[in-house]
């Protein structure tokens, strides 16, 4: 009989899984088909006038570097395209669109408002929208926002205004209402690296806290649990409107509803069923959530709270007080189950994640509850709101401090090649802990995995030269030992630059060389200086573009600046002896070179070109030098071990120049799928004919070179361990 029942259960489970797969794939297919076959396809890549309805609050996007320039600030938001037409609406639609505009009036738009704009509709990689509408010029507001929308917008605006000041203040609107507009890029990076990124905006935990708080308050007004839950559900719906019903918010609300239901019924089995229902409801309502890493993290974190946390609390209570065991169990359960996704996204494991979450956990509820009350009082009772915000500034500043300190600790870097293995391994370990009760074996296996990951991580031991993977830009690092390094250029992205220097363990930079002031070489300085001391910076005699050079001056206030010319040199002591840096270009003369296609030959040809030599290796770096300037210094060159290829390997290279260098290893710093065609096929062929081994960041990721008396080994972050380079 038991065998028959077991077989029936397995059969029923198989049927449920099959139906779920059919339902999910069917809904996804229908939604995708409706988007792909919409009338917007007729207007793709053409200028048109569209009438749209705002769905989400416009947010100011992080400045991005395109080529050598920094793009202006833009506002991004989701909208529904209602019609297309020049004079009147020729096509009636109801299609989701991503809107990008530079018009400052976009900052005042509220969900529900209609506006008209002229722009270009382009394809988008964002699955849930039919395209990306780039607004050209001004937007024309067609309708005013409703009183309800204005009220909610006023609450958000007033809380943002009274919270300004420091990272702690910037955190309050994010935790309470999901408003992250005050948070800096550096702060968000620190929160992510410390494992506290879920606190930067409204998450399922915040919804659960608000729901439980309202449910607790309702006991003073309603005697039956049913009415308390009904009123709490209404309050939760209002809270969703306040923080905006975006996909991530609806997902968080669904997960919080599961926790609320579990608290109400007090049965884990019923809570798991509710979790399954919430997952199904979210995916049916928005199929693209199934492809969103945030959705997976929410589900895993909630699953950990229901499945793993009670077991961990019970086991820890054998050694420590029950209250502490309960506090520890929640972050441990969430981190364990979420680790595979976090590793796949970030490429590292943070050993401080559990400790950081433990330190931050006690203040999350007070900030959420008091911040929520302050937000409600802010429009009409600002004094009360100011008082409440002043009270929670201290715990919010505590979370910011924990994040900043935790972010400074080293992390276990996981190369791309090991990520799949790590995900599968952690899954097996968690399965063993929860279901097989092989706890000791699982813990030993996990410790072994962490040891292997640490040993195999990029850049490895004994590296001398590293080229960061910063996208379409340049950043090279020369190791001096004792966490000191020479840095040549800083790339276009502060986050990528800071992450690379953290991986390399660089804390002090005696010499920073900025070859020229194009954005793809200097915008990353903002991340480079975070928690690092720069002693001296070398810059070119050409300070154009003035906008970028002014930004760099602002970032490097107090640092010694040296405008270098050919012939200048510097000796720097390293662990392996002296490293000698010599400038070959630009010289002090006047030159008039012809312009080549691209972002600006005059600036490119003023790039600092220098050689760096030591007992172990020789290196040449020339920024974005083009053939005319390359020809000027060709006669002064000789063989080098490592050549950082000029101008991302563009087609414009001087053959004599490359022949004189005759590098053993050529490193090309280039972005994946860039629109410039870098590196050029003819440049690759020329270097190959010279016998050079070529590494490029778009394929290999970050690159590290170990050199011992001119014998080179190369390691990449894309999974390749040390590879010997045969010279000659």
Helices and strands as residue ranges (DSSP letters): H 2-36, G 39-43, E 47-54, E 59-60, E 65-66, E 69-70, E 75-84, E 91-101, G 104-108, E 114-122, E 132-135, E 140-141, H 147-163, H 166-177, H 185-193, G 197-199, H 204-218, H 225-243, H 247-265, H 268-285, G 287-291, H 293-303, I 304-308, H 309-316, H 322-346, E 348-349, H 353-378, H 382-407, E 412-413, H 416-431, I 432-436, H 439-456, E 465-467, E 476-481, E 484-488, H 494-504, E 508-514, H 519-522, H 525-528, E 533-534, E 536-539, H 546-555, E 560-563, E 569-574, E 577-585, H 601-604, E 609-613, E 618-621, H 627-633, G 634-636, E 642-644, G 646-649, H 655-661, E 665-668, H 681-689, E 693-696, H 697-700, E 703-708, E 711-716, E 723-724
